[in-house]
Amino acid sequence: MAKRKRYFGLSFIWSLIIAIIPVTSWICGAVERICRGHVIAGILQLIPPITVVFWVADIITMIVFRDLTIFA
């Protein structure tokens, strides 16, 4: 079974809670992307107008695919 890409390897529920709360999603998402080698995506996540795009994408992928699939 393939390992799921979630925030810091947490369970689905905790990852979904992190994805829903904007500030934690922005910070944890940036750190998670940088740790996985997507440095540019991690830095872009910290820029305010682009942050909203990543936030919505994280929520949608967590609900639909149960993991982070976009740039993670």
C-alpha positions in Angstrom: 0.0 0.0 0.0 1.3 3.4 -0.9 2.2 5.8 1.9 -0.3 8.7 2.0 1.0 12.2 1.8 -0.4 14.0 4.7 0.8 16.8 7.0 3.8 15.4 8.9 2.4 11.8 8.6 -0.6 12.6 10.8 -3.9 10.8 10.5 -6.6 11.9 8.0 -8.7 13.7 10.6 -5.8 15.7 12.0 -4.6 16.6 8.5 -8.1 17.7 7.5 -8.3 19.9 10.6 -4.9 21.5 9.8 -6.1 22.0 6.1 -9.3 23.8 7.2 -7.7 26.3 9.6 -6.1 28.9 7.3 -3.0 29.9 9.3 -2.0 26.4 10.2 -2.6 25.2 6.7 -0.4 28.0 5.3 2.5 27.4 7.7 2.3 23.6 7.8 1.8 23.3 4.1 4.9 25.5 3.3 7.0 23.4 5.7 5.7 20.1 4.4 6.3 21.2 0.8 9.9 22.4 1.5 10.7 19.2 3.4 9.5 17.1 0.5 11.8 19.0 -1.9 9.3 21.3 -3.4 11.1 24.5 -2.3 9.6 26.8 -4.8 6.0 25.7 -4.0 6.8 26.0 -0.3 8.0 29.6 -0.8 5.1 30.5 -3.0 2.7 29.2 -0.3 3.9 32.0 2.0 3.0 34.8 -0.5 -0.4 36.1 0.6 -2.4 36.1 -2.8 -1.0 32.7 -3.8 -1.6 31.3 -0.3 -5.3 31.2 -0.9 -4.9 29.0 -4.0 -2.8 26.5 -2.1 -5.2 26.6 0.8 -8.2 25.8 -1.3 -6.2 23.1 -3.2 -5.1 21.5 0.0 -8.7 21.4 1.4 -10.1 19.9 -1.9 -7.4 17.2 -2.2 -7.7 16.3 1.5 -11.4 15.7 1.1 -11.4 14.1 -2.3 -8.2 12.1 -2.4 -7.6 11.9 1.4 -4.0 13.1 0.9 -2.0 16.1 -0.3 -1.5 15.5 -4.0 -0.8 18.9 -5.5 2.9 19.9 -5.2 3.4 17.6 -2.2 
